[in-house]
Amino acid sequence: MNSWFANLRQETTDLRKRIPLPPITDLSGAQEWQRRIIGGSVVAWLEHHGPAFLRERQVLHKLMSVDSDPGIVFTSNIPGLLAAQEIIEDDGQGVVYLHETEFQRWLRKNPDREYRWHVHFWSFFREPIDKKFVARFTQAYPLGKGSSYWQHSEGTMWGVLAGRGGDHLWKWDGVEPQLLKEAVQTWIS
């Protein structure tokens, strides 16, 4: 494990001691659904998507001048962090999870713009939802009374100009979410 990532791991451990995550029982019904959905994203990344990104990086690490065994940083909101806490074992493996704002604060003091020492993946529901995003889909996916849209963003950056991600469109009726369209917008870097 590189020293940049070891320092981030220690900072994250200290941060969680000072500011622990709330108990799952504090989540609203909507947040509990988001926790489950993001949890599925985390599992999919750890089992399928992440290993593919890491293999690509392993092949290109000398050419890109990056660590061949990077630390993995997962960022999300509270529901996603609670999902990660449940899924990611704290056994010294190379994954840390923290809120996006906490990670950005770390990066300001400890930049790694070239992704030399880490791979970043994220999954979260945008709050507030991007109004331009919603405007693109209201005709194709009209909502009934009392329902609202959810914008689920996920992605991975494993190097400079080396990443991909996208957004999924969900409907929330106050009881249960429904995936309206997976990957309604995507990007590749």
PyMOL commands that set and color helices and strands:
alter all, ss='L'
color gray80, all
select helices_A, chain A and resi 3-18+24-26+29-64+78-87+100-109+131-135
alter helices_A, ss='H'
color red, helices_A
select strands_A, chain A and resi 71-76+95-99+118-125+148-159+162-172+177-188
alter strands_A, ss='S'
color yellow, strands_A
deselect
rebuild
show_as cartoon
